[in-house]
Structure formats: C-alpha cells, structure tokens
Amino acid sequence: MPDQAERPASPPHGARSLPRGLTVDAYNAEIRAGGGFLGDQASNRAFKAMLDHWRAKLDQAGDDPLGDTPTDAISRRQLDRLLAEGDPEAAGLVHGVVEEFAQSLAEVAGRLLREEAWRGTERIVVGGGMRASRVGELAMGRASMLLKTEERQDVALVPIRHDPDEAGLIGGAHLAPPAVLAGQDGMLAVDIGGSNIRAGVVRPGLEAAPDLSAASVWDSEVWRYAEEKPGREEAIERLAAMLHELAGKAEKRGLRLAPFVGVGCPGRISGSGRIESGGQNLPGDWEGGGFSLPGRLRDGLPQVGGRDTVVVVHNDAVVQGLSQAPWMRDVRHWAVLTIGTGLGNASFTNRAEG
C-alpha cells in the first residue's frame, strides 16, 4: 500500500473528467415543462399517478379490476403478475398504463436528446427501480420504438446490466483511480436515493477484468428511510453506522478494503462535495447551512488499514451509469436515465485512449 504522499490524487467531487477514459458531459438536467420539471413526467411517481388516474375512472364505472387496494400499496411485482396471469381487463389496465408511461419516457428522452450535451448520443441505458420489473422493461422497449418512429431519434434504450440495487454501488468503484484499488479486495460504496439509502462492499475484480466489468457487490445493507422520515443528521449517523458494520464484516472475512468510499447522491454536486441543488427528496436540508456530505461522512468513518478514508461524491445517475461503462466502449457518446423517485439523467463521452 503506497504512503499517503504517494497515493494517486482522487478526482474532485462531481468531476467532469473521470478515470478510465470517461467524460461526464452533463447530468441532472432540470428542464421545465408544464409548470414542473420534465423528468417528473417519467418517474415512479408519474407511473403510479397514471395507474391511479385510470383506476379512478374505472371505479366510477363500478369496475376497478384491482379492487380496494391503494395504488401506493401495489408493487411492480404484483403488476407483473397481472400482466402474465391476470384477467384480460386487469392486464389491459396495466398495458394501458405501460403505454402511457412509455410515451412520456420517449418524450422526455427526445427532449434531452435535443440538448447540446446529448447530441450525438448513440445509446441510452435505463436503470432505477422500474428497470427491475417486466412492466418497466416493456415500457422501456415501447419507448425505444417511439423514440425511433415518433421522435425520429436513432437511439436505442437498453436495460442496465446489473441489478439496479447493485448498479449504484458498483458504479462507485469507477470513481476511484485504478491505483487506489490495486491490490485491494474491496471498497465501500453508498447509493443515496429519494426513499432509501444503500451501502455495500464492492469487490472490483481487477484480477479478472481491469475495466471493472467483473466488479460485484460482496455485501450490502439498505435503509428505507422514507418510512421513518428522519432528519439529516439522523440519516448521516445511520449511514455511518452502516459503513462501520460493513467494514467490520469485511475485516472479519480478511478482505482488504481500499481507503476509499464512492458515493452517489441526488442533485448537482460541487467540487467541494456540497449539494448545490436537486436534493429536495432527501431527508432534511442537505443543500443549506454549509453542509458537506463528504466531510460529515469522513468524520464518521473508521480508518482503513490505518489510513484516513477518502470520500468522493458524484450525482447518483452518473454513478449508476458508470456501472455500465465497460459495455459502452463500442460507442463514443452514450447516456443514462434512472427511473426512481425522480428521473435521473447523465450523458457521457468515451475519451480516445492513448
């Protein structure tokens, strides 16, 4: 392990130029439309609102095929079952909502593709919770067709390769300079979302693939904080405790952790690691009062191998997109959409090597 003075410099928070030949062209685009943000039209909330709208119409006719169950209590897994096994009217309801959502997703993607930083995009990878369901995959496939036929954009939407719950952690490894991970068995990673916080130990798998295509999540914990409505300090303390526990597990198993934590967080991230905007869905005020997420985490983290831990923060859509980077080397310009509490977005360019 190199001495502190020899350790390669980590990229700044929210960096544009990242290790492994990748440039972040833009992220967290907040395009206004219809009195709100365009991305709100293609989020999990938007999907549930569409489902609720059509259920209300059917209920007025006295024939809601989903009965009295509140829309918020209906999981994507239940909707998947209705598509496969439900009666024709229930399946038709879900199909109708999928079609409406796909149209919104195609419109949002088409509008983003007209942004300067998105022009020339050859492929869009789709992550987030919706991707983990058949309903989401159908919406993605239909939106891809609409992009080509209605929006006249020759761009394919493809599902993110990793499980969405793991992609946001694996992407954190791509924030670390290669030399930081060399000779290490793993690193800590954090994915902060609008309803839960996930932390994990990522094994880079560099011995199998230097481009991190063999990276995997060794262990992880999730806290669904939306159910508890904590304040900011409580959330940070809980996250630090999760990282302490994961580091302890790794130590007991003899895993050598790199003194590095990659963090994905909603919003626009300054070079100092502060959240400048876009943190409205997080618990408490993460934007004001000089609050520094990396500083607070660093203060609460244990030393790793006798060294202080470096914390690097970037936008969560960027980090989730980074997990797909090894499989996007055949195109020059590509992008990511993450369908969650909101719609995350980022665009990338693969820099020429050498």
DOFIRO-618686 format. One line per field, with one value per residue (C-alpha): residue in one letter; x negated, y negated, z; residue number from 1. Coordinates in nm, 3 decimals, padded with zeros to 5 digits. Example, Ala and Ser with C-alpha at 12.3 -4.5 7.8 and 13.67 -1.06 7.14 Angstrom:
residues 2
r <- A, S
X <- -01.230, -01.367
Y <- 00.450, 00.106
Z <- 00.780, 00.714
k <- 1, 2
//
This chain:
residues 354
r <- M, P, D, Q, A, E, R, P, A, S, P, P, H, G, A, R, S, L, P, R, G, L, T, V, D, A, Y, N, A, E, I, R, A, G, G, G, F, L, G, D, Q, A, S, N, R, A, F, K, A, M, L, D, H, W, R, A, K, L, D, Q, A, G, D, D, P, L, G, D, T, P, T, D, A, I, S, R, R, Q, L, D, R, L, L, A, E, G, D, P, E, A, A, G, L, V, H, G, V, V, E, E, F, A, Q, S, L, A, E, V, A, G, R, L, L, R, E, E, A, W, R, G, T, E, R, I, V, V, G, G, G, M, R, A, S, R, V, G, E, L, A, M, G, R, A, S, M, L, L, K, T, E, E, R, Q, D, V, A, L, V, P, I, R, H, D, P, D, E, A, G, L, I, G, G, A, H, L, A, P, P, A, V, L, A, G, Q, D, G, M, L, A, V, D, I, G, G, S, N, I, R, A, G, V, V, R, P, G, L, E, A, A, P, D, L, S, A, A, S, V, W, D, S, E, V, W, R, Y, A, E, E, K, P, G, R, E, E, A, I, E, R, L, A, A, M, L, H, E, L, A, G, K, A, E, K, R, G, L, R, L, A, P, F, V, G, V, G, C, P, G, R, I, S, G, S, G, R, I, E, S, G, G, Q, N, L, P, G, D, W, E, G, G, G, F, S, L, P, G, R, L, R, D, G, L, P, Q, V, G, G, R, D, T, V, V, V, V, H, N, D, A, V, V, Q, G, L, S, Q, A, P, W, M, R, D, V, R, H, W, A, V, L, T, I, G, T, G, L, G, N, A, S, F, T, N, R, A, E, G
X <- 00.000, -00.155, -00.226, 00.013, -00.224, -00.243, 00.126, 00.276, 00.497, 00.869, 01.096, 01.282, 01.643, 01.886, 01.592, 01.633, 01.323, 01.322, 01.073, 01.072, 01.117, 01.465, 01.600, 01.929, 02.079, 02.384, 02.605, 02.908, 03.068, 03.372, 03.585, 03.910, 04.235, 04.599, 04.526, 04.283, 03.974, 03.988, 03.832, 04.124, 04.335, 04.136, 04.068, 04.203, 04.442, 04.565, 04.629, 04.828, 05.022, 05.117, 05.228, 05.430, 05.594, 05.722, 05.827, 06.037, 06.209, 06.286, 06.402, 06.657, 06.792, 06.802, 06.542, 06.186, 06.015, 05.762, 06.030, 05.981, 05.603, 05.446, 05.227, 04.925, 04.956, 04.944, 04.591, 04.432, 04.416, 04.795, 04.832, 04.600, 04.824, 05.133, 04.969, 04.887, 05.177, 05.447, 05.787, 05.800, 05.935, 05.675, 05.398, 05.542, 05.532, 05.164, 05.086, 05.261, 05.059, 04.736, 04.818, 04.893, 04.576, 04.369, 04.496, 04.389, 04.049, 03.996, 04.093, 03.855, 03.570, 03.641, 03.628, 03.300, 03.152, 03.207, 02.986, 02.637, 02.462, 02.681, 02.647, 02.480, 02.591, 02.586, 02.732, 02.923, 02.902, 03.201, 03.163, 03.352, 03.626, 03.856, 03.592, 03.619, 03.969, 04.132, 04.359, 04.055, 03.886, 04.197, 04.221, 03.854, 03.894, 04.200, 04.030, 03.733, 03.967, 04.137, 03.803, 03.719, 04.062, 04.220, 03.917, 03.707, 03.409, 03.196, 03.112, 03.173, 03.285, 03.122, 03.163, 02.876, 02.672, 02.653, 02.943, 03.045, 02.995, 02.633, 02.552, 02.543, 02.282, 02.071, 02.059, 01.884, 01.576, 01.542, 01.486, 01.163, 00.833, 00.712, 00.406, 00.627, 00.796, 00.482, 00.403, 00.727, 01.011, 01.287, 01.410, 01.709, 01.979, 02.300, 02.612, 02.840, 03.188, 03.509, 03.660, 03.374, 03.002, 02.795, 02.435, 02.217, 01.877, 01.784, 01.524, 01.354, 01.249, 00.945, 00.761, 01.030, 01.102, 00.907, 01.203, 01.419, 01.656, 01.615, 01.697, 01.965, 02.134, 01.998, 02.242, 02.486, 02.741, 03.042, 03.233, 03.575, 03.578, 03.892, 04.093, 03.928, 03.896, 03.563, 03.380, 03.049, 02.822, 03.005, 02.969, 02.594, 02.539, 02.734, 02.533, 02.202, 02.316, 02.397, 02.049, 01.886, 02.075, 01.984, 01.617, 01.622, 01.769, 01.505, 01.226, 01.355, 01.352, 00.997, 01.091, 00.850, 01.053, 00.919, 00.933, 01.191, 01.570, 01.761, 02.094, 02.385, 02.628, 02.916, 02.854, 02.582, 02.255, 01.996, 01.620, 01.617, 01.881, 02.171, 02.515, 02.592, 02.943, 03.167, 03.159, 03.524, 03.620, 03.355, 03.439, 03.389, 03.194, 02.884, 02.826, 02.807, 02.604, 02.265, 02.343, 02.070, 02.172, 01.816, 01.691, 01.961, 01.906, 01.529, 01.562, 01.775, 01.578, 01.318, 00.963, 00.899, 00.562, 00.452, 00.527, 00.793, 01.064, 01.114, 01.480, 01.574, 01.931, 02.098, 02.454, 02.641, 02.745, 02.383, 02.267, 02.533, 02.439, 02.073, 02.153, 02.241, 01.924, 01.734, 02.014, 02.040, 01.689, 01.821, 01.991, 01.846, 02.145, 02.395, 02.628, 02.821, 03.174, 03.259, 03.628, 03.678, 03.842, 03.742, 03.586, 03.206, 03.008, 02.649, 02.457, 02.104, 01.826, 01.565, 01.231, 00.987, 00.721, 00.355
Y <- 00.000, -00.337, -00.604, -00.898, -01.119, -00.856, -00.785, -00.898, -01.205, -01.125, -01.305, -01.605, -01.565, -01.593, -01.569, -01.602, -01.400, -01.057, -00.769, -00.502, -00.738, -00.871, -01.227, -01.337, -01.580, -01.675, -01.549, -01.642, -01.838, -02.015, -02.110, -02.280, -02.180, -02.229, -02.411, -02.145, -01.953, -01.747, -01.447, -01.428, -01.302, -00.977, -00.884, -00.612, -00.872, -00.951, -00.582, -00.544, -00.864, -00.726, -00.397, -00.583, -00.801, -00.505, -00.314, -00.615, -00.623, -00.253, -00.288, -00.550, -00.287, -00.044, 00.192, 00.133, 00.471, 00.401, 00.369, 00.158, 00.186, -00.163, -00.229, -00.305, 00.042, 00.220, 00.337, 00.374, 00.748, 00.755, 00.563, 00.812, 01.097, 00.921, 00.892, 01.262, 01.415, 01.153, 01.146, 00.959, 00.635, 00.616, 00.697, 00.440, 00.176, 00.241, 00.248, -00.086, -00.248, -00.100, -00.255, -00.596, -00.588, -00.477, -00.777, -01.010, -00.840, -00.873, -01.242, -01.312, -01.125, -01.300, -01.640, -01.555, -01.440, -01.792, -01.935, -02.032, -01.791, -01.500, -01.548, -01.255, -01.011, -00.661, -00.460, -00.525, -00.281, -00.276, -00.200, -00.264, -00.062, -00.043, 00.149, 00.438, 00.536, 00.671, 00.368, 00.143, 00.346, 00.327, -00.049, -00.079, 00.130, -00.062, -00.396, -00.284, -00.217, -00.555, -00.734, -00.593, -00.637, -00.942, -01.137, -01.043, -00.959, -00.660, -00.579, -00.251, -00.230, 00.069, 00.203, 00.154, 00.473, 00.502, 00.529, 00.163, 00.207, 00.303, 00.076, -00.234, -00.066, 00.088, -00.247, -00.390, -00.183, -00.376, -00.698, -00.557, -00.593, -00.244, -00.263, -00.318, 00.021, 00.208, 00.492, 00.444, 00.691, 00.435, 00.084, -00.077, -00.236, -00.429, -00.490, -00.760, -00.774, -00.964, -00.691, -00.468, -00.458, -00.158, -00.088, 00.202, 00.358, 00.377, 00.625, 00.467, 00.798, 00.635, 00.965, 01.087, 00.760, 00.433, 00.241, 00.332, 00.544, 00.821, 00.592, 00.725, 00.646, 00.867, 00.749, 00.462, 00.307, 00.093, -00.153, -00.255, -00.585, -00.718, -00.505, -00.673, -01.034, -01.107, -01.438, -01.497, -01.431, -01.113, -00.993, -01.065, -00.890, -00.586, -00.575, -00.598, -00.311, -00.101, -00.165, -00.078, 00.252, 00.340, 00.255, 00.477, 00.768, 00.729, 00.723, 01.041, 01.213, 01.096, 00.863, 00.576, 00.261, -00.037, -00.361, -00.499, -00.541, -00.618, -00.792, -00.851, -01.122, -01.309, -01.663, -01.879, -01.824, -02.100, -02.040, -02.063, -01.791, -02.015, -01.956, -02.276, -02.182, -01.883, -01.742, -01.818, -01.450, -01.380, -01.370, -01.721, -02.007, -01.875, -02.191, -02.469, -02.569, -02.484, -02.114, -01.894, -01.533, -01.402, -01.594, -01.454, -01.100, -01.126, -01.240, -00.937, -00.670, -00.435, -00.432, -00.160, 00.010, -00.262, -00.536, -00.806, -00.723, -00.934, -01.004, -01.107, -01.215, -01.236, -01.252, -00.923, -00.892, -00.944, -00.675, -00.427, -00.494, -00.430, -00.069, -00.021, -00.186, 00.137, 00.237, -00.103, -00.120, -00.041, -00.383, -00.729, -00.915, -00.749, -00.839, -00.706, -00.756, -00.630, -00.591, -00.631, -00.884, -01.128, -01.077, -01.093, -01.167, -01.197, -01.189, -01.063, -01.058, -00.784, -00.959, -00.825, -00.613, -00.699
Z <- 00.000, -00.102, 00.156, 00.180, -00.021, -00.295, -00.315, -00.651, -00.626, -00.627, -00.874, -00.730, -00.629, -00.921, -01.161, -01.536, -01.623, -01.461, -01.453, -01.723, -02.018, -01.942, -01.953, -01.798, -02.050, -01.843, -01.563, -01.356, -01.641, -01.499, -01.797, -01.705, -01.873, -01.776, -01.452, -01.327, -01.429, -01.747, -01.575, -01.332, -01.622, -01.638, -01.275, -01.046, -00.908, -01.258, -01.328, -01.006, -01.085, -01.427, -01.272, -01.010, -01.277, -01.476, -01.166, -01.058, -01.398, -01.378, -01.019, -01.128, -01.363, -01.070, -01.212, -01.087, -01.152, -00.873, -00.605, -00.293, -00.266, -00.264, -00.567, -00.348, -00.196, -00.534, -00.611, -00.954, -00.885, -00.848, -01.173, -01.343, -01.225, -01.356, -01.698, -01.702, -01.512, -01.452, -01.620, -01.953, -01.807, -01.528, -01.776, -02.016, -01.744, -01.681, -02.053, -02.097, -01.819, -01.960, -02.298, -02.148, -01.941, -02.242, -02.436, -02.155, -02.130, -02.506, -02.498, -02.209, -02.377, -02.705, -02.535, -02.363, -02.694, -02.827, -02.555, -02.675, -02.436, -02.551, -02.926, -03.094, -02.823, -02.968, -02.681, -02.358, -02.070, -01.835, -01.466, -01.145, -00.980, -01.283, -01.476, -01.227, -01.343, -01.656, -01.654, -01.664, -01.937, -02.156, -02.102, -02.194, -02.511, -02.621, -02.551, -02.759, -03.052, -03.008, -03.000, -03.342, -03.501, -03.335, -03.214, -03.521, -03.298, -03.398, -03.037, -02.855, -02.491, -02.321, -01.966, -01.726, -01.698, -01.319, -01.079, -01.022, -00.646, -00.711, -01.007, -00.788, -00.565, -00.842, -01.020, -00.714, -00.797, -01.124, -00.925, -00.783, -00.968, -01.070, -00.845, -00.537, -00.592, -00.697, -00.459, -00.263, -00.220, -00.199, -00.121, 00.044, -00.171, -00.099, -00.308, -00.162, -00.313, -00.261, -00.043, 00.074, 00.139, 00.037, 00.142, 00.039, -00.010, -00.377, -00.497, -00.802, -00.958, -01.117, -01.139, -01.379, -01.562, -01.525, -01.672, -01.366, -01.576, -01.317, -01.022, -00.787, -00.457, -00.180, 00.088, 00.130, 00.365, 00.283, 00.499, 00.368, 00.548, 00.379, 00.620, 00.922, 00.799, 00.971, 00.980, 00.803, 01.100, 01.190, 00.831, 00.824, 01.158, 01.039, 00.716, 00.906, 01.129, 00.821, 00.681, 01.014, 01.023, 00.664, 00.724, 01.033, 00.836, 00.567, 00.825, 00.988, 00.650, 00.582, 00.296, 00.238, 00.181, -00.013, 00.193, -00.049, -00.048, -00.369, -00.305, -00.542, -00.430, -00.598, -00.716, -00.861, -00.676, -00.638, -00.649, -00.269, -00.243, -00.146, -00.295, -00.484, -00.599, -00.657, -00.304, -00.229, -00.194, 00.071, 00.445, 00.582, 00.427, 00.251, 00.046, 00.302, 00.604, 00.459, 00.490, 00.339, 00.279, 00.221, 00.525, 00.753, 00.625, 00.654, 01.016, 01.099, 00.914, 01.056, 00.929, 00.674, 00.702, 00.942, 00.688, 00.670, 00.421, 00.108, 00.023, -00.333, -00.414, -00.754, -00.882, -00.836, -01.202, -01.307, -01.064, -01.173, -01.534, -01.458, -01.372, -01.740, -01.876, -01.962, -02.202, -02.370, -02.517, -02.866, -02.887, -02.834, -02.687, -02.455, -02.171, -01.873, -01.741, -01.392, -01.315, -00.942, -00.711, -00.985, -01.326, -01.307, -01.622, -01.740, -02.068, -02.129, -02.386, -02.408, -02.448, -02.702, -02.530, -02.573
k <- 1, 2, 3, 4, 5, 6, 7, 8, 9, 10, 11, 12, 13, 14, 15, 16, 17, 18, 19, 20, 21, 22, 23, 24, 25, 26, 27, 28, 29, 30, 31, 32, 33, 34, 35, 36, 37, 38, 39, 40, 41, 42, 43, 44, 45, 46, 47, 48, 49, 50, 51, 52, 53, 54, 55, 56, 57, 58, 59, 60, 61, 62, 63, 64, 65, 66, 67, 68, 69, 70, 71, 72, 73, 74, 75, 76, 77, 78, 79, 80, 81, 82, 83, 84, 85, 86, 87, 88, 89, 90, 91, 92, 93, 94, 95, 96, 97, 98, 99, 100, 101, 102, 103, 104, 105, 106, 107, 108, 109, 110, 111, 112, 113, 114, 115, 116, 117, 118, 119, 120, 121, 122, 123, 124, 125, 126, 127, 128, 129, 130, 131, 132, 133, 134, 135, 136, 137, 138, 139, 140, 141, 142, 143, 144, 145, 146, 147, 148, 149, 150, 151, 152, 153, 154, 155, 156, 157, 158, 159, 160, 161, 162, 163, 164, 165, 166, 167, 168, 169, 170, 171, 172, 173, 174, 175, 176, 177, 178, 179, 180, 181, 182, 183, 184, 185, 186, 187, 188, 189, 190, 191, 192, 193, 194, 195, 196, 197, 198, 199, 200, 201, 202, 203, 204, 205, 206, 207, 208, 209, 210, 211, 212, 213, 214, 215, 216, 217, 218, 219, 220, 221, 222, 223, 224, 225, 226, 227, 228, 229, 230, 231, 232, 233, 234, 235, 236, 237, 238, 239, 240, 241, 242, 243, 244, 245, 246, 247, 248, 249, 250, 251, 252, 253, 254, 255, 256, 257, 258, 259, 260, 261, 262, 263, 264, 265, 266, 267, 268, 269, 270, 271, 272, 273, 274, 275, 276, 277, 278, 279, 280, 281, 282, 283, 284, 285, 286, 287, 288, 289, 290, 291, 292, 293, 294, 295, 296, 297, 298, 299, 300, 301, 302, 303, 304, 305, 306, 307, 308, 309, 310, 311, 312, 313, 314, 315, 316, 317, 318, 319, 320, 321, 322, 323, 324, 325, 326, 327, 328, 329, 330, 331, 332, 333, 334, 335, 336, 337, 338, 339, 340, 341, 342, 343, 344, 345, 346, 347, 348, 349, 350, 351, 352, 353, 354
//
